[in-house]
Amino acid sequence: MQDRIFGDREKAMEEVYFRKEDAKLVEKLRQMAHLDEIALALGEQLQVDDPDLLMRVRDAGVSLDTAPALFLAPLVQVAWAGGKVGKAEHRCVLSIARNRGIDPVSPAHAQLEAWLKERPSDALFDTAVDVLKHGFSVLPPDERDQRIKHLLEACQEVAEASGSSLGWILGIVDLNTVSQSEAATLDLISSKLRKPTPTG
């Protein structure tokens, strides 16, 4: 009987702790914090409630210093969708990174540069989407949808970058060429982020 009381109390304390951790992450996301601050908050949460996902992040070679780049990995995935990263796509990804608080001399920026030069594994892209989905899952539904929409708009911007440079070369205004492979990659990222998380 006493063991069960202690067990129940321990479980209740655990639930309170997880709620506090979720609240911290929600606050970071709501404040539109720099990606490194969000990475820290999310890393702390993953350590306590999803160690498997944290191990996948580590296995992908991502550290706390480079974690902000992980949140922009879907943009890199779209940039690679056509088989190579063009100059316009490269510039677009790094421009979005700067706008989201990634310092051009930071380890996260260097990681993005490396991923844009040499395509990362599908495992890294899958892990990145799972981390984003995990982070978004603690937000209220409307806010979560807004975050997903914001990320997908950035991915779309990268997809359109190659088309806009082609339009400039050909002298055509408003040439919107998103290749089939880019469109398929955008759909894949969108469906993964929007797929309901199974409850256990």
PyMOL commands that set and color helices and strands:
alter all, ss='L'
color gray80, all
select helices_A, chain A and resi 2-30+35-49+51-59+67-70+73-79+87-99+107-117+122-137+141-170+180-194
alter helices_A, ss='H'
color red, helices_A
deselect
rebuild
show_as cartoon
